């Protein structure tokens, strides 16, 4: 299997999609990593990740980036 990783964000991995052979990341855990490791503000970390990581396509095995939510958050979001 071929899995592509986002360098420096292993702690934000929440699983894999074995069907598409893609690693799944928690987007907000990635933000927290940049805030802690690179002393970025939340706004700067989100902007950096949106531009350089979340919206980058690097082939069929591009990682999946998700907003991890609890059921009550999902229900509120989908109203």
Backbone as XML, in Angstrom:
<?xml version="1.0"?>
<chain id="A" units="angstrom">
  <residue number="1" name="UNK">
    <atom name="N" x="0.824" y="-1.180" z="0.000"/>
    <atom name="CA" x="0.000" y="0.000" z="0.000"/>
    <atom name="C" x="0.872" y="1.249" z="0.000"/>
  </residue>
  <residue number="2" name="UNK">
    <atom name="N" x="0.393" y="2.260" z="-0.672"/>
    <atom name="CA" x="1.112" y="3.523" z="-0.754"/>
    <atom name="C" x="0.342" y="4.594" z="-0.003"/>
  </residue>
  <residue number="3" name="UNK">
    <atom name="N" x="0.899" y="5.077" z="1.076"/>
    <atom name="CA" x="0.261" y="6.138" z="1.846"/>
    <atom name="C" x="1.160" y="7.367" z="1.824"/>
  </residue>
  <residue number="4" name="UNK">
    <atom name="N" x="0.574" y="8.521" z="1.499"/>
    <atom name="CA" x="1.306" y="9.781" z="1.554"/>
    <atom name="C" x="1.004" y="10.457" z="2.879"/>
  </residue>
  <residue number="5" name="UNK">
    <atom name="N" x="2.035" y="11.001" z="3.504"/>
    <atom name="CA" x="1.879" y="11.665" z="4.801"/>
    <atom name="C" x="2.158" y="13.146" z="4.673"/>
  </residue>
  <residue number="6" name="UNK">
    <atom name="N" x="1.494" y="13.914" z="5.528"/>
    <atom name="CA" x="1.806" y="15.340" z="5.668"/>
    <atom name="C" x="2.924" y="15.429" z="6.703"/>
  </residue>
  <residue number="7" name="UNK">
    <atom name="N" x="4.095" y="15.837" z="6.273"/>
    <atom name="CA" x="5.270" y="15.870" z="7.150"/>
    <atom name="C" x="5.036" y="16.722" z="8.390"/>
  </residue>
  <residue number="8" name="UNK">
    <atom name="N" x="5.372" y="16.149" z="9.544"/>
    <atom name="CA" x="5.294" y="16.875" z="10.798"/>
    <atom name="C" x="3.946" y="16.816" z="11.494"/>
  </residue>
  <residue number="9" name="UNK">
    <atom name="N" x="3.010" y="16.059" z="10.929"/>
    <atom name="CA" x="1.665" y="16.037" z="11.494"/>
    <atom name="C" x="1.197" y="14.635" z="11.900"/>
  </residue>
  <residue number="10" name="UNK">
    <atom name="N" x="2.124" y="13.763" z="12.241"/>
    <atom name="CA" x="1.751" y="12.401" z="12.647"/>
    <atom name="C" x="0.776" y="12.398" z="13.824"/>
  </residue>
  <residue number="11" name="UNK">
    <atom name="N" x="0.914" y="13.340" z="14.741"/>
    <atom name="CA" x="0.043" y="13.382" z="15.919"/>
    <atom name="C" x="-1.398" y="13.733" z="15.556"/>
  </residue>
  <residue number="12" name="UNK">
    <atom name="N" x="-1.630" y="14.230" z="14.347"/>
    <atom name="CA" x="-2.980" y="14.601" z="13.912"/>
    <atom name="C" x="-3.660" y="13.495" z="13.103"/>
  </residue>
  <residue number="13" name="UNK">
    <atom name="N" x="-2.982" y="12.372" z="12.912"/>
    <atom name="CA" x="-3.580" y="11.254" z="12.169"/>
    <atom name="C" x="-4.675" y="10.623" z="13.018"/>
  </residue>
  <residue number="14" name="UNK">
    <atom name="N" x="-5.854" y="10.463" z="12.410"/>
    <atom name="CA" x="-6.971" y="9.830" z="13.120"/>
    <atom name="C" x="-7.394" y="8.519" z="12.498"/>
  </residue>
  <residue number="15" name="UNK">
    <atom name="N" x="-6.808" y="8.164" z="11.362"/>
    <atom name="CA" x="-7.153" y="6.891" z="10.746"/>
    <atom name="C" x="-6.680" y="6.826" z="9.314"/>
  </residue>
  <residue number="16" name="UNK">
    <atom name="N" x="-7.158" y="5.794" z="8.631"/>
    <atom name="CA" x="-6.852" y="5.625" z="7.217"/>
    <atom name="C" x="-8.134" y="5.233" z="6.490"/>
  </residue>
  <residue number="17" name="UNK">
    <atom name="N" x="-8.180" y="5.572" z="5.229"/>
    <atom name="CA" x="-9.223" y="5.065" z="4.344"/>
    <atom name="C" x="-8.544" y="3.974" z="3.528"/>
  </residue>
  <residue number="18" name="UNK">
    <atom name="N" x="-8.746" y="2.744" z="3.936"/>
    <atom name="CA" x="-8.019" y="1.641" z="3.300"/>
    <atom name="C" x="-8.476" y="1.409" z="1.871"/>
  </residue>
  <residue number="19" name="UNK">
    <atom name="N" x="-9.703" y="1.804" z="1.532"/>
    <atom name="CA" x="-10.187" y="1.625" z="0.166"/>
    <atom name="C" x="-9.398" y="2.506" z="-0.808"/>
  </residue>
  <residue number="20" name="UNK">
    <atom name="N" x="-9.204" y="3.760" z="-0.445"/>
    <atom name="CA" x="-8.450" y="4.665" z="-1.324"/>
    <atom name="C" x="-6.982" y="4.772" z="-0.935"/>
  </residue>
  <residue number="21" name="UNK">
    <atom name="N" x="-6.584" y="4.062" z="0.125"/>
    <atom name="CA" x="-5.208" y="4.077" z="0.623"/>
    <atom name="C" x="-4.758" y="5.504" z="0.941"/>
  </residue>
  <residue number="22" name="UNK">
    <atom name="N" x="-5.593" y="6.197" z="1.751"/>
    <atom name="CA" x="-5.266" y="7.570" z="2.130"/>
    <atom name="C" x="-5.319" y="7.720" z="3.645"/>
  </residue>
  <residue number="23" name="UNK">
    <atom name="N" x="-4.380" y="8.478" z="4.182"/>
    <atom name="CA" x="-4.341" y="8.781" z="5.606"/>
    <atom name="C" x="-5.340" y="9.899" z="5.875"/>
  </residue>
  <residue number="24" name="UNK">
    <atom name="N" x="-6.005" y="9.832" z="7.035"/>
    <atom name="CA" x="-6.994" y="10.832" z="7.422"/>
    <atom name="C" x="-6.441" y="11.635" z="8.596"/>
  </residue>
  <residue number="25" name="UNK">
    <atom name="N" x="-6.496" y="12.966" z="8.454"/>
    <atom name="CA" x="-5.982" y="13.883" z="9.469"/>
    <atom name="C" x="-7.099" y="14.727" z="10.065"/>
  </residue>
  <residue number="26" name="UNK">
    <atom name="N" x="-6.969" y="15.052" z="11.343"/>
    <atom name="CA" x="-7.822" y="16.009" z="12.029"/>
    <atom name="C" x="-7.239" y="17.396" z="11.737"/>
  </residue>
  <residue number="27" name="UNK">
    <atom name="N" x="-8.000" y="18.215" z="10.991"/>
    <atom name="CA" x="-7.498" y="19.530" z="10.588"/>
    <atom name="C" x="-7.142" y="20.406" z="11.784"/>
  </residue>
  <residue number="28" name="UNK">
    <atom name="N" x="-7.970" y="20.381" z="12.839"/>
    <atom name="CA" x="-7.738" y="21.287" z="13.959"/>
    <atom name="C" x="-6.591" y="20.816" z="14.840"/>
  </residue>
  <residue number="29" name="UNK">
    <atom name="N" x="-6.313" y="19.527" z="14.824"/>
    <atom name="CA" x="-5.109" y="19.040" z="15.508"/>
    <atom name="C" x="-3.870" y="19.536" z="14.763"/>
  </residue>
  <residue number="30" name="UNK">
    <atom name="N" x="-3.964" y="19.632" z="13.441"/>
    <atom name="CA" x="-2.858" y="20.159" z="12.651"/>
    <atom name="C" x="-2.618" y="21.629" z="12.985"/>
  </residue>
  <residue number="31" name="UNK">
    <atom name="N" x="-3.705" y="22.385" z="13.137"/>
    <atom name="CA" x="-3.590" y="23.789" z="13.519"/>
    <atom name="C" x="-2.882" y="23.899" z="14.866"/>
  </residue>
  <residue number="32" name="UNK">
    <atom name="N" x="-3.301" y="23.071" z="15.814"/>
    <atom name="CA" x="-2.695" y="23.109" z="17.146"/>
    <atom name="C" x="-1.210" y="22.769" z="17.097"/>
  </residue>
  <residue number="33" name="UNK">
    <atom name="N" x="-0.820" y="21.854" z="16.235"/>
    <atom name="CA" x="0.593" y="21.502" z="16.096"/>
    <atom name="C" x="1.396" y="22.711" z="15.620"/>
  </residue>
  <residue number="34" name="UNK">
    <atom name="N" x="0.889" y="23.407" z="14.606"/>
    <atom name="CA" x="1.615" y="24.587" z="14.120"/>
    <atom name="C" x="1.659" y="25.681" z="15.173"/>
  </residue>
  <residue number="35" name="UNK">
    <atom name="N" x="0.582" y="25.847" z="15.922"/>
    <atom name="CA" x="0.568" y="26.874" z="16.962"/>
    <atom name="C" x="1.607" y="26.564" z="18.032"/>
  </residue>
  <residue number="36" name="UNK">
    <atom name="N" x="1.751" y="25.288" z="18.383"/>
    <atom name="CA" x="2.705" y="24.899" z="19.427"/>
    <atom name="C" x="4.139" y="24.856" z="18.907"/>
  </residue>
  <residue number="37" name="UNK">
    <atom name="N" x="4.351" y="24.218" z="17.773"/>
    <atom name="CA" x="5.711" y="23.994" z="17.277"/>
    <atom name="C" x="6.314" y="25.219" z="16.597"/>
  </residue>
  <residue number="38" name="UNK">
    <atom name="N" x="5.489" y="25.964" z="15.869"/>
    <atom name="CA" x="6.000" y="27.098" z="15.091"/>
    <atom name="C" x="5.542" y="28.443" z="15.651"/>
  </residue>
  <residue number="39" name="UNK">
    <atom name="N" x="4.886" y="28.395" z="16.804"/>
    <atom name="CA" x="4.411" y="29.601" z="17.485"/>
    <atom name="C" x="3.579" y="30.496" z="16.572"/>
  </residue>
  <residue number="40" name="UNK">
    <atom name="N" x="2.741" y="29.874" z="15.745"/>
    <atom name="CA" x="1.843" y="30.628" z="14.871"/>
    <atom name="C" x="0.562" y="30.950" z="15.620"/>
  </residue>
  <residue number="41" name="UNK">
    <atom name="N" x="-0.093" y="32.021" z="15.200"/>
    <atom name="CA" x="-1.435" y="32.288" z="15.699"/>
    <atom name="C" x="-2.380" y="31.295" z="15.020"/>
  </residue>
  <residue number="42" name="UNK">
    <atom name="N" x="-3.574" y="31.136" z="15.564"/>
    <atom name="CA" x="-4.548" y="30.235" z="14.940"/>
    <atom name="C" x="-4.842" y="30.680" z="13.513"/>
  </residue>
  <residue number="43" name="UNK">
    <atom name="N" x="-5.034" y="31.965" z="13.326"/>
    <atom name="CA" x="-5.336" y="32.494" z="11.993"/>
    <atom name="C" x="-4.211" y="32.205" z="11.004"/>
  </residue>
  <residue number="44" name="UNK">
    <atom name="N" x="-2.969" y="32.421" z="11.425"/>
    <atom name="CA" x="-1.825" y="32.154" z="10.547"/>
    <atom name="C" x="-1.690" y="30.665" z="10.240"/>
  </residue>
  <residue number="45" name="UNK">
    <atom name="N" x="-1.927" y="29.824" z="11.236"/>
    <atom name="CA" x="-1.826" y="28.374" z="11.030"/>
    <atom name="C" x="-2.883" y="27.896" z="10.043"/>
  </residue>
  <residue number="46" name="UNK">
    <atom name="N" x="-4.120" y="28.377" z="10.183"/>
    <atom name="CA" x="-5.191" y="27.993" z="9.253"/>
    <atom name="C" x="-4.851" y="28.467" z="7.848"/>
  </residue>
  <residue number="47" name="UNK">
    <atom name="N" x="-4.418" y="29.711" z="7.718"/>
    <atom name="CA" x="-4.061" y="30.244" z="6.399"/>
    <atom name="C" x="-2.929" y="29.430" z="5.770"/>
  </residue>
  <residue number="48" name="UNK">
    <atom name="N" x="-1.911" y="29.121" z="6.547"/>
    <atom name="CA" x="-0.786" y="28.330" z="6.045"/>
    <atom name="C" x="-1.263" y="26.955" z="5.564"/>
  </residue>
  <residue number="49" name="UNK">
    <atom name="N" x="-2.062" y="26.282" z="6.391"/>
    <atom name="CA" x="-2.523" y="24.940" z="6.034"/>
    <atom name="C" x="-3.466" y="24.954" z="4.845"/>
  </residue>
  <residue number="50" name="UNK">
    <atom name="N" x="-4.354" y="25.931" z="4.766"/>
    <atom name="CA" x="-5.251" y="26.019" z="3.619"/>
    <atom name="C" x="-4.460" y="26.171" z="2.326"/>
  </residue>
  <residue number="51" name="UNK">
    <atom name="N" x="-3.465" y="27.034" z="2.338"/>
    <atom name="CA" x="-2.696" y="27.324" z="1.134"/>
    <atom name="C" x="-1.725" y="26.200" z="0.769"/>
  </residue>
  <residue number="52" name="UNK">
    <atom name="N" x="-1.049" y="25.640" z="1.774"/>
    <atom name="CA" x="0.045" y="24.698" z="1.512"/>
    <atom name="C" x="-0.298" y="23.227" z="1.645"/>
  </residue>
  <residue number="53" name="UNK">
    <atom name="N" x="-1.389" y="22.903" z="2.345"/>
    <atom name="CA" x="-1.617" y="21.499" z="2.659"/>
    <atom name="C" x="-3.025" y="21.030" z="2.311"/>
  </residue>
  <residue number="54" name="UNK">
    <atom name="N" x="-4.027" y="21.622" z="2.942"/>
    <atom name="CA" x="-5.397" y="21.123" z="2.789"/>
    <atom name="C" x="-5.906" y="21.173" z="1.359"/>
  </residue>
  <residue number="55" name="UNK">
    <atom name="N" x="-5.509" y="22.174" z="0.597"/>
    <atom name="CA" x="-6.011" y="22.326" z="-0.773"/>
    <atom name="C" x="-5.026" y="21.835" z="-1.825"/>
  </residue>
  <residue number="56" name="UNK">
    <atom name="N" x="-3.959" y="21.191" z="-1.388"/>
    <atom name="CA" x="-2.959" y="20.675" z="-2.332"/>
    <atom name="C" x="-3.364" y="19.274" z="-2.791"/>
  </residue>
  <residue number="57" name="UNK">
    <atom name="N" x="-3.268" y="19.036" z="-4.078"/>
    <atom name="CA" x="-3.510" y="17.710" z="-4.629"/>
    <atom name="C" x="-2.172" y="17.144" z="-5.067"/>
  </residue>
  <residue number="58" name="UNK">
    <atom name="N" x="-1.813" y="15.988" z="-4.500"/>
    <atom name="CA" x="-0.531" y="15.369" z="-4.840"/>
    <atom name="C" x="-0.720" y="13.952" z="-5.373"/>
  </residue>
  <residue number="59" name="UNK">
    <atom name="N" x="-1.837" y="13.733" z="-6.043"/>
    <atom name="CA" x="-2.090" y="12.436" z="-6.650"/>
    <atom name="C" x="-3.200" y="11.668" z="-5.957"/>
  </residue>
  <residue number="60" name="UNK">
    <atom name="N" x="-3.398" y="10.458" z="-6.423"/>
    <atom name="CA" x="-4.498" y="9.617" z="-5.939"/>
    <atom name="C" x="-4.448" y="9.334" z="-4.445"/>
  </residue>
  <residue number="61" name="UNK">
    <atom name="N" x="-3.286" y="9.435" z="-3.853"/>
    <atom name="CA" x="-3.136" y="9.108" z="-2.431"/>
    <atom name="C" x="-3.001" y="10.354" z="-1.551"/>
  </residue>
  <residue number="62" name="UNK">
    <atom name="N" x="-3.478" y="11.494" z="-2.080"/>
    <atom name="CA" x="-3.475" y="12.727" z="-1.287"/>
    <atom name="C" x="-4.225" y="12.471" z="0.014"/>
  </residue>
  <residue number="63" name="UNK">
    <atom name="N" x="-3.664" y="12.835" z="1.149"/>
    <atom name="CA" x="-4.353" y="12.618" z="2.426"/>
    <atom name="C" x="-5.724" y="13.305" z="2.466"/>
  </residue>
  <residue number="64" name="UNK">
    <atom name="N" x="-6.548" y="12.833" z="3.373"/>
    <atom name="CA" x="-7.869" y="13.403" z="3.611"/>
    <atom name="C" x="-7.773" y="14.232" z="4.885"/>
  </residue>
  <residue number="65" name="UNK">
    <atom name="N" x="-8.302" y="15.449" z="4.834"/>
    <atom name="CA" x="-8.284" y="16.358" z="5.981"/>
    <atom name="C" x="-9.723" y="16.627" z="6.393"/>
  </residue>
  <residue number="66" name="UNK">
    <atom name="N" x="-10.058" y="16.326" z="7.648"/>
    <atom name="CA" x="-11.446" y="16.440" z="8.098"/>
    <atom name="C" x="-11.563" y="17.302" z="9.352"/>
  </residue>
  <residue number="67" name="UNK">
    <atom name="N" x="-12.765" y="17.865" z="9.512"/>
    <atom name="CA" x="-13.141" y="18.537" z="10.750"/>
    <atom name="C" x="-13.773" y="17.472" z="11.644"/>
  </residue>
  <residue number="68" name="UNK">
    <atom name="N" x="-13.118" y="17.114" z="12.713"/>
    <atom name="CA" x="-13.654" y="16.127" z="13.641"/>
    <atom name="C" x="-14.721" y="16.823" z="14.485"/>
  </residue>
  <residue number="69" name="UNK">
    <atom name="N" x="-15.916" y="16.213" z="14.508"/>
    <atom name="CA" x="-17.038" y="16.820" z="15.218"/>
    <atom name="C" x="-17.772" y="15.761" z="16.027"/>
  </residue>
  <residue number="70" name="UNK">
    <atom name="N" x="-18.377" y="16.197" z="17.108"/>
    <atom name="CA" x="-19.242" y="15.333" z="17.906"/>
    <atom name="C" x="-20.630" y="15.355" z="17.286"/>
  </residue>
  <residue number="71" name="UNK">
    <atom name="N" x="-21.431" y="14.360" z="17.598"/>
    <atom name="CA" x="-22.755" y="14.238" z="17.006"/>
    <atom name="C" x="-23.590" y="15.497" z="17.191"/>
  </residue>
  <residue number="72" name="UNK">
    <atom name="N" x="-23.594" y="16.076" z="18.378"/>
    <atom name="CA" x="-24.402" y="17.276" z="18.597"/>
    <atom name="C" x="-23.914" y="18.444" z="17.725"/>
  </residue>
  <residue number="73" name="UNK">
    <atom name="N" x="-22.610" y="18.528" z="17.472"/>
    <atom name="CA" x="-22.080" y="19.566" z="16.593"/>
    <atom name="C" x="-22.531" y="19.326" z="15.156"/>
  </residue>
  <residue number="74" name="UNK">
    <atom name="N" x="-22.522" y="18.079" z="14.728"/>
    <atom name="CA" x="-22.952" y="17.746" z="13.382"/>
    <atom name="C" x="-24.423" y="18.076" z="13.194"/>
  </residue>
  <residue number="75" name="UNK">
    <atom name="N" x="-25.244" y="17.702" z="14.181"/>
    <atom name="CA" x="-26.670" y="17.986" z="14.081"/>
    <atom name="C" x="-26.933" y="19.487" z="14.036"/>
  </residue>
  <residue number="76" name="UNK">
    <atom name="N" x="-26.212" y="20.250" z="14.818"/>
    <atom name="CA" x="-26.368" y="21.706" z="14.804"/>
    <atom name="C" x="-25.910" y="22.282" z="13.464"/>
  </residue>
  <residue number="77" name="UNK">
    <atom name="N" x="-24.824" y="21.751" z="12.931"/>
    <atom name="CA" x="-24.251" y="22.213" z="11.683"/>
    <atom name="C" x="-25.190" y="21.943" z="10.499"/>
  </residue>
  <residue number="78" name="UNK">
    <atom name="N" x="-25.937" y="20.856" z="10.558"/>
    <atom name="CA" x="-26.789" y="20.451" z="9.430"/>
    <atom name="C" x="-28.211" y="20.975" z="9.513"/>
  </residue>
  <residue number="79" name="UNK">
    <atom name="N" x="-28.510" y="21.812" z="10.477"/>
    <atom name="CA" x="-29.870" y="22.384" z="10.590"/>
    <atom name="C" x="-30.173" y="23.282" z="9.434"/>
  </residue>
</chain>
